[in-house]
């Protein structure tokens, strides 16, 4: 049975705290139960700590592990999954299967707001003494506010430096009155199946917890994103461990605990962590720019199976078979054709489609690289100018948190719009003329100022502050520049139903 079929039969759960925090009475019962279990817990079979104890590692690393509490807008029971404010992550569907509407607790807010606010817990770890914290994107996605609790109990507000949904990583920042304890990055590439590891985090909100286990496998693909390359571990992790560190016997961070695989919602010894070598690169970019620009080729690809290789006369069951080339894409301009087998990119061997996705994503947009392909029985090399944004439909999003646009790396004011370029398919679906330019409003957050100003899904923004715009990227950049200039609002020229209207959108309510 394939891993995909197994995942369909069971569930992969996002470890989003007890997910949504349960009632005070239930929490007390949960804590009592877990403490009772801890008192009778025996060491994991086959796991032997160096020198008989992991205590020195825990003493060093635990002070740098934090609890991340988010206040988020609760999605109404009948709301569509596509609601912009739903805060979805690649794992939300599985998470809902586990908990449904159970485990919810509204914080102490006025009754009229209780149905609209929920709290959730996750974990994180401090990587710089100035208060820079790493966690999962799904821990903070959709958050209205973020709070961090240090190991000593200190609670501090946190700001979102940047996040990347494709790698499920986020960077937070807190301000403390003293340098904070940190953990060091380790080398996940050196991890081998059978190596001992520790997982540290706050499962179910009971408090910082340490569990031990081994690396069970490498390179797991959970089909949750384009860059899946998870470390599988048997160290018990549960809801709330998300974003916490996975450390080796040297106490260095070799992974970020992210998901579990379970038929019943609890830990059954199958957990997954993002490798540190992958995470560290993403975190460094988020710390610098707040967002990540991914390279873009514009091809649809599939594996070269033995049957495919035989059918096309290719000698190897490896590479990435091009099933479609997007019109106007960098690949199309370079001469890539349907049926080509991509065997190497930028000097890196391509064994499967995942290799190509990761290799292209790591290249900065605008770079000129060599693409080695096999076509009609012959090997050849093609020079390609890598584009930006790895999505087939280029989207520039001004999200709830006001995080930087993925298109520009600029910090955009949070007016609550999701924008799309006018592609040929969109042009046809909306019956737009061939000379129509601008950005289509694909989503409007009902809690943000754009909605209050009257912007609607399907509107086409054709000018920002009276300057014409042709793409979502230009709209994003223009709004960001307006916010940077100190303006209190931005003037959008919107086309709706064949008519044009100006709409002034404030950058912040009130």
LOGU-986564 format. One record per residue: x, y, z of N, C-alpha, C, O in turn. Coordinates in steps of 0.1 Angstrom, whole numbers, plus 5000, padded with zeros to 4 digits. Atoms other than C-alpha are relative to their C-alpha. Layout:
<nodes>
XYZXYZXYZXYZ...
</nodes>
This chain:
<nodes>
500849885000500050005000500950125000501950135008499249885000501450344991499850095012498850085019500149914989502150615017498850094999498250135009501249915002499450835001498749935004497949995011501250074996496850565006499949985015498849995020500050014986497850515041499650125007498850125016500449874994497550885049498650034998497950095006501449985003494150885033499149915010498149965014500750094991493050595055500150055015499150045022499849954986494450745087500050155000499350224991500049864999495151105097501450055004502149995011498849934996498051345099499450135007498750215001500649894992497251605126501050115002502250095005499249884997498551955130500150015015499149995022499950004986499951985165499850145005500750215010500349864996498252315173499550015014498450055016500349994986498252295210498949905003498849814995501050104998495452105226499050034990497850004990500449945012494552255195499350135005500050235007500649894994491952485208499849975014499349865017499950034986492152515245498649965006497650025003501250054994489552315265499650085012500350175016500549934989487452435294500949985012501649895013499250014988489152505328499949865007500849805011500250124993487552195343500749884993501349804999499450105007488651975315501550005000502249905000498649985000492152115316500549945014501649875014499650064987492452025353500049855000500949795005500150145000491251675347501149944991501749844994498950045009493751645318501350005007502149915006498749994993496651765340500149895010501149835012499950104990495751525368500249874994501049794999499850135007495551235344501449994995502049884997498650015006498851315327501049995011502049925009499050014989500651365360500049865006501149815010500150144995499351035372500849904991501449814996499450095010500550865340501550025001502349935000498649975000503951045343500749935012501849885011499450054988504450905378500349854998501249795005499850145002504250545365500649974987500849854983499450025014505950605331501349935001502149965010498750075000508850375323500750054988500150104978499249965012511750455299499649934988499149824988500350065013511150395262501049894998502249904999499150115003512450055253501050034989500750084979498949995010515750055235500750145000501650164992499449865000516550425243500850015012500450005024499049994989519650465264500750145000501350174990499449875000520750815274501549995001501949905009498550004998524450895271500350035015499750115021499649994986526050855306498849985009498850025021501150034992522650735318498950105002497950075009501049904998520751055317500050114989501150154984500149885010519551335293499950135008499850235002500249884992519351575322500950124996500450234996499249895004522351785311499550074988499650204986500549945012520851835277498750085003498650204998501349944996517451925292500350135007499750245005499749884993519052175316500550114992500350234995499549905009520752355288499050054990498950174988500949965011517952355262498650055005498050144999501349974995514752375282499750155002498650204999500349864998515152745292499750084988499150194988500149935013515152835255498749964993498450014982501250055006511852655248498850085005498750105018501149914996508652875249498749944996498649854987501450035004504952835248499450124992499650234996500649905009503153025220498549995001497949894997501550004999499553125227499550114991499950224990500549915010497553275199498550025003497849935006501449975000494253455200499550024986500150104978500450005014492453395168498550014998497749985007501449985003489153465151499449864997499949794989500750135002486853165154499250004987498550104984500750005012485453055121498649945003498449845010501450054997481553015122499949864995500549824985500250145003480352665120499649984986499949874980500550015014478752725086500850074990500450094979499249925009481552925072500749914990501049794992499350085010483252815040501549985003502050075010498650024997486752665042500850104993502050114996499249905008487752935017500050145007500550235001500049874993487053215042501450055002502149985009498649954998490153445042500450005014501649985017499649994986490053475080500149865007500249865019500150134993489853095086501449965005501449875013498750034995493653075091500349864998500949795006499750145003493952745073501449974998502250054994498650055003497152545072499849874993498749814992500150135007497952225053499549895008499049795003500550114991496952025083498650025006498249935013501349974993493652185093498949904998498249875008501150105003491451925076500249885010499249835015499750124992493151645096499750045015499249965023500249964986493051845128498550015004498249965014501449994997489351905125499449865001498549835009500550144999488851525120500249955014499549875019499750044986490451475154499150065010498649995019500749934989488751735175498650064996497950095005501249935003485851875155499850135007500750215007500349884992484252145176500349985015500050075023499750034986485451985209501350085003502050124995498749954995488152135230500150154998501150215000500049865002487052495223499850075014499050035022500249914989487352765250500150144996501250174990499849865003486653125245500650075012500350045023499449934989488853355265499050095007497950115003500949914992487453595291499850134993500550234996500349885007485953845268498550025001497849935005501549984999482454005267499349904992499849844982500850105006479653765258499950014985499949914978500249985014479153915224501249974991501149944979498850035007482753845215500449865002501349814995499550134996483053495230500049914988500849824986500250105011481753315199501050034989501149964979499149965011484353505178501449995003502350014994498650014996487553445197500349875006499649825015499550134994489453125205501550015002502250094995498650014998492853055219500649874996499949774996499350135004495352795207501450015005502050115007498750014995498652675219501049934991500649844983498950075007501952575203501350025008501350075019498749994994505652575211500950074991500650104979499049935008508752755199501349995007501449945019498750004993512352805207500850124996500750174984499349885002514653105210501449974993502249894998498850025008517453125184501050125001502150114997499249894998518853465193499750075013498550085017500249954986519353635227499150134999498750175010500849885001517453945214498549965000497750064999501550034999514153745215499549944987498349944986500550065013513953585180499649865003500449785008500550134997511853275182499549934987499050004978500450085012511152995156498849925005498949865016501150094997507852815155499449954986500049984976500750045012505452655129499150114995498650195003500949905005503452875106498649975004497850065007501450034997500252685114499750035015498550035019500249954986500752785151499550145000498750175009500349854999500353155143499150044988498650164988500849965012498353145110498650045004497949975011501349954996495253355114499950065014498850105018500049944986496253495148499750155000500250224992500249864997494853825160501050065009501550175007498949964991497453845187500849885004500349775004499150114996500453635199500650035013501150145015499449984987501753585234501049885001500749774998499050104997504953395244500249995015500450095022499750034986505453235278501449945001501649834995498750054999509053185287500049885010499049865017499950124991510252875307499950045015499449965023500149964986510353085339498650065003498450115014501349954998506753185335499750144995498550184995500249865005507253535321499250004987499549924978500949995012504553625296500350144993500350244999499749885007505453875268499350004986499149894980500649995014503653995236501049974990502250014991499150035011505153875204499550064987498350084985500349955014505254025169500449904990501449824992499750105011505353825137501050074991500650164984499049955009508553885118499849964986499950044977500350065013507653665089499649865001499849795011500450145000506153335080500049944985499950024976500050065013506253085051499249875001499549785007501050114999503252855046500649874993500349764998499550125008505052625021500949925008500949795007499150084992507652525046499449995014500049925023500750004987505252575076500950055011501149985022499149944991507752795094499650155003499150224994500349864997507353135112501150045010501649975018499049944991509653375131499350115008498650195002500649904991508453575161501150085007502350045006499049914993510153855181499350055013498250105013500449944987509753945218501050095005502250085001499049904994511354225238500149965015499149965022499850034986512854125272501050105005501750174998499049904993514854335297501349945002502250005009498750064999517754095295500249904989499349864982499850105011519453865270499449865004499449825016500750134998517553535266500849884997501749894989499350135003518753175267499749964986498549984981500250045014519153025232500449854998501049795007499650145004519552685215500850024987500550114979499250005012522052615187499349914989498749814992500450085012521152485152501049884999502249905001499250115003522452135145500049964985499450034977499950055014523251945113499149884998499549775001500950115001520251735104500449904989500049794989499650095011521951595073500949885006501049785000499250104994524151395097499249905008499749805012500950104992521151225114499949874992499749874980500150135006520950855107498849935007498549965019501150074994518050625113500649925012501549855011499550064987518450495149500650105009500850065021499449904991520050815163499050045010497850055008500949964989518650925196499750154999500550234995500549865000516651255198499150025012498549935017501049954990514651455223499150104994499550194986501049905005511451645216499650085012499350035023500349914989510751945238498850094996498950154985501149925003507452135239499050005011499249955022501149994990504152205257498849934995497849994990501250075005501651925248498850035009498950025021501349984993498052005257500050115010499150135018499949884991499252315276500349965015500050035024499850044986500252105307501450055005501750045017498749954996503752265307501149934992500949834985498950055009507152215290500349855004500549825015499950144998507651845285501149954991501350004980498950065008510651635273499749854998499449785007500150145003510351305255501149954992501850034985498950055007512951075241499649894990498649824992500250115010513150845211501149994990502350044993499050015011515050775179499550054987498350074986500449975014515050875143499549874994500249784992500650125006512650625127500249994985500349884979499850005014513150735091500350144995500150235003499749875006514251015068499250024987498849924981500649975013512651195038498649964999498249934988501450035001509051135046499250114993499550234996500849915008506551305023498549995005497949885003501450014995503151385040499050064991497850074994500949945010501751555009499350135006498150155002500549884994501251875029500550124994500050234996499349885006503452105009501049954989501449834989499150045011505852114979501449965005502249914997498750024996508952085001500149895011501049905019500050114989508051785024501349924999501649864989498750084999511251615036500149975015501249995021500150014985510251525072500949895006501249784999499450104992512251345098498949925008498149995015501050074992510151065113500649965013501849905013499450044987510651005150498949925008497749935005500950074991509150785177499950065014499250015023500149934987509651035206498650055000498150124991501449964999506051095218499950154999500550235007500349865001504751435206498550004998497949914992501449995001501151555208499650154997500550234994500449875004499051865201500550105011500350085023499349904991500952165215501549994998502250095001498650025003504352025205500450084988501650104985499749945012504152205172500950125002500650215010499049894999507052445167501149985010502150065010499050024990509052295195501249934994501149874983498850065006512652175189500249855002499749795012499550144999513851825182501550015001502250074992498549984998517451805196500749875000500149765003499250125000520251555192500749985014500450065023499450024988522451415219501150105004501650105015499149894997524651725217499250125005499750225009500849894996521651945226499750104989499150204991500249915011521552105191498749964993498349854992501350025007518352155172500249944986500850004977499950075013518051905143498750004993498649944982501350015007514351945136499050095008499350135019501149934994511152135143498849915000498349874989501250094999508251915156498850064994498450174997501149945008505351965133498749924999497649984999501250085003502951675128500149865007501249815010500050144996501851335140499149924991498349974984500850095008500351035123499449905009500049835017500750074989497650865143498649964996497950044989501450045003494450665140499050055011497850035009500849964989493150805173500150145006499450175015499849874995494351155178501150035010501550145012498949994990497051085203501349944994501349894983498750055005500750995200500049855000499749785010499850145000501350645188501449974995501749864990498650035004505050685182500450034986501449994982499649965014504950825147499850154999498750204997500049865001505851195146500950054989501749974984499349945012507351425120500650145004499950225010499349874998509851715122500650054987501149974979499349935011511151965097501549995002501950045013498550014998514951905092500550145003500150244996499449874997517052185107500750064988500750184987499249945012519152225075499050074991499450174985501049945008515952305056499450125008499350235002500649904992514452515084501050125002500550245001499049904997517652715091500150104988500250224991500049915011517752855056498850084998498950204996501249925001514152955056499950105011499550225008500049914989514453115090500950124998500550235001499149895002517453315080499450104990499650224991500649915010515553455050498850085006498650205004501149934993512453535072500650115009500050225010499449904991514653715097500550124992500550234997499449895007516253925070498950084992498950204993501049945009513253995047498649995004497750074999501450024996510153875064499249914991498049884994500750095009509253665034501049934991502249964992499150075009510653435008499650014986498449984983500350005014510853474971500549864994501749834995499750135005510753134954500350014985499650084978499850015014512153054920498849934993498149865000501250055007509652964893500449964986501050044979499850045014509852764861498850004992498850054980501350005008506252714851499849874993499449884981500250135006506052344844499249915009499349925021500750114993503752064855500949874998501249844987499150125001505851754863499549885007498649895016500450134994505451394873501249915000502149934993498950094999507651104883500249924987499349904979499650095011509450894857500049865005501049815011500050144996508250544866500649914990500949954979499450105009509550224851499149994987499749984976500950015012506450214828500250124991500250114979499949885008506850574818501450004992501450034980498750015006510550524811500049914988500649944978500150105011509850224790499250064988499650044976500849945011507150404770500750104992500450124980499349895007509350694761501449974996502150054990498750055004512450494756501250065008502350085003499049954991514350644786500649895008499949805012499250114994517050434802499849995016500149895022500049994986516350544838498650035006497950105000501249974993513450554862500350125010500050105022499749894992514450894875499950134992499850124979500349875007514051264867498650055002497949995009501349944999511051484863499450014986500050084978500649995013508751434833499150124999498250145008500849885002507251754820498749964993498649924982501350035005503451704815499350124994498450114986500649885006502652064807501050125003501650135013499249884999504452394801499150125000498350144990500949894999502652704812500450114990501550154989499849895009502252974786500650125006500250175017499349874995504553274790500949985012501550075017499250024988506453104818501550004996501849994984498550015003510353094821500349884992501249884983499750135007510352734810499550014985500249964976500549995014508252814779500950094992501250064980499149915007510553104770501349934997502049974987498750075001513552874774499949894990501049844985500150115010512152614750499749875006499749774998500350134994511152344774498749954994497850034991501250055007508552114758499349885009500049825017500750124993505951864771500649874995500949854983499450125003507451524772501550005003502149895003498649994996510951644782500249945014499349945022499650054987512651464811501150095006502250095000499049914993514451714834500949915009500449855018499150084993517551534847501050075009501550025018499149924992519551814862499650154999499150204989500349865000518952174873501150075008501450045020498949924993521752424882501149915005501649935016498950094996524252134884499549905010500449825014500550094990522051944908499249894993498349914986500750115006520851594898498650005005498350025017501450004998517151564896499549855000499549794989500450144999515951214908498549994999498049884994501550015001512251294911499450145000500250245002500649865000509751594910500350085012500550205011499749934988510451684946501450074999501550185003498649945001514151734938499950134992500650234995500149895009513251974910499350125007499750235007500849894993510652174932501050075010501050195011499149954989513252214960501150084993501550194998498849945007516152304936499650134994500350234996500449885007514152564917499650115011499950225010500449914989512752714950501150075006501150185011498849954993516252764964500750104991501650174996499349915008517252974934499350145000498150145000500649875000516753344935499450044986500050014976500649965012514353484909500950094992501650184998499149925008516253634880501349944996502049984987498850075002519053394881499949924986498949874983499950085013520153224848500749875004501849865008499550134996520652854853499949904988499249934978500050105011521252544831499049895004499149835015501050114999518452284827500449894991500449904979499650115008519651944815498749914998498149875007501250085003516851754797500449884991501449884984499950115009516351434778498850014991497750024996501149985010514251474746500249924988501249934981500050085012513551224719501349924998501949924987498850085000516451004728501350075001502450015000498849924999518951284731500150095013499150145017499849914988520451474761500450144995501150154985499749865004520651854758499950095012499350065022500049914990521252154779499250134996499450174984500749885003518952464780500250105011500350075023499849884991519552804796498750065003497950094994501349954996516652934816500150115010501050105019500149894990515953264834498949975010497749975006500950044990514353164866499150125004499550235006501049904996511153354874499750015015500549945022500349994986509553444907498749945003497849934995501250064995506853274927499849864994499649854982500150145005506552894924498549964998498349844995501350045003502752904921499650024986500150104979500450005014501052834888499250134998499450204987500649875000498753134895500750095010500650065022499249924991500753414909499150085009498250155005500949944990499153544941500950095009501950055014499449914991500153854961499050025011497950075008501049994989498453844995500550105011501650105016499849924988498154115021499249945011498049965012500750094991497353885049499750075013500050195016500549944987495853935084501150065008500850165015499049954991499153995101500850124995501650185002499249905006500454245077501449964997502450044997498750055003503354025069500550044986499650084978499649955013505554105039499449924989499149804990500550075012504354025005501049904994502249934994499150105006505753714989500650044987501649994983499549955013506153904957501250095002502150094994499049894999508254194970500950005012501950065012499249994988509554125004499950135008500750175016500249874993508054455016499049975011498149895010500950014989506154495048498750084996498750204996501249945005502554565036499050025011498949945019501149984990499854725057498949904999498649854988501050115000497254475067498650064997497850085006501349955003494154595048499149884996497949904995500850125001492954235043499649964986498449924984500450045014493054165005500949884996502149884999499250105007494153854986499850034985498750044980500049965014495053944950500649904990501549824994499550095010495653754918500250084987499550174984499849955013497053834884498949964991498249864994501050035010494753834854500749904990501349944981499550115009495753504838499049984988497950024989500950045011494253374805498749935005497649965000501250074995491953144824499050105008497850095006500849904993490753424847499350104991498250134992500649915010490253654818498849944993497850014991501150075007488053394801498949985010497750015006501150024991486153314832499250125004498050125006500649884996485453674840499550084988499050194989500449945012484853764804500650144999499950244996499349875000487454044805500650024986501049934979499449975013488754224774501549975000502149965011498650045001492254134762500950115005502050085009499149884995493554484772499750035014500250135019500349984985492254454808501249975008501849865008498950024991495054504833499550035014498550085016500349984986495154514870500149875008500749785004500050114991494754274899498649965005497950055009501450054996491654064907500049985015500949925021500250024986490454074943499549865002498349834999500450144999490353694951499449985014498649885015500550034987489553724988500050135008500950225006500049884992488553995013499749955014498749885017500250034985488953955051499050095005499150215006501049924995485754065066500350095013499650185016499649934988487554185097501050114998501550185007499049905003489954425079499450124993498250124989500549875004489654775066499550004985498650084982500550015014489254685029498649964999497850024990501450055000486054505036499150125005498050144999500849884994484754805057499850114990498850184990500149905010485555035028499249974988498950054980500950045011483454835004500749924989500049894979499450085010486054634984499349865000499149805011500750125001484454314971500849904992501649934984499450115008485653974958499550024985498350044982500349985014485854004920500350144995500350164982499649875004486754374920501449994993502249904995498749995007489654464897500750145004500150245000499349884996492154714911500950044988501849974984499249965012493554914882500950125003501750164994499149894997495255204900500150015015499149995022499849984986496755274934500650145002501650174996499649864999497055634945500250074987501150144984500149945014496155734909501249964991501350014980498950065009499155534895499549874995499149785002500550125006498055264870500949885005502149895007499350134997498954904880499549894991498349894987500450115010498954594858500049875007499449775001499950134994499654314882499850005015499850115021500250014985499054194918501350045007501250105017498749964995502754244924500150165001500650215011500049855000502454614915499150065010499450165016501049954989499354664937500649985014500650075022499450024987501154504966501150105003501250155014498949904998504254724961499550145003500050215011500549874999502255034957499350035014499550135020500749994987500154974989501150015011501050085020498950004990503354895008500750135001501050195011499449875001504955214996499250115006499750205013500949904994501955415006500049995015500050105022499950014985502055275041501350045005501450105016498749964996505755335043500250155000501050205008499949865001505255695034499350075011499450195013500749944988503155755065498650034997497950095006501449965003499855795047499049915009499449805012501050074991496755695068499149914992498449824997500850085009494955545038500649994986501550064983499550015013495455435003498850014990497749954994501149985009493255524973500149904988501149904981500150105011492255244950499050034990497950074993501049995011490655274916499649864996500349784992500650135001488354984913499149994988498250084986501050035011486554844882499149895005499549785009501050104995483354664891498850014990498150124989501250005009480654564866500050104989499050154985499949905011482054784839500150145004500350234995499849864995482155094861501250015008501749925014498849984992485055254878499750095012498950195010500249924988485055394914501350005008502149915007498949994990487655524938499549965013498449995018500350044986487755364972501250035008502349985005498949964991489855505000500049895012499049885018500050104990490955225024501050045010502250065008499149974989492455315058500949895003500649775000499050114997495555125069499649945014500049825016500450064987494055075104498750055004498450175002501349964995490655085119500150105011501050095019500049904989489855385141501350094999501450185008
</nodes>
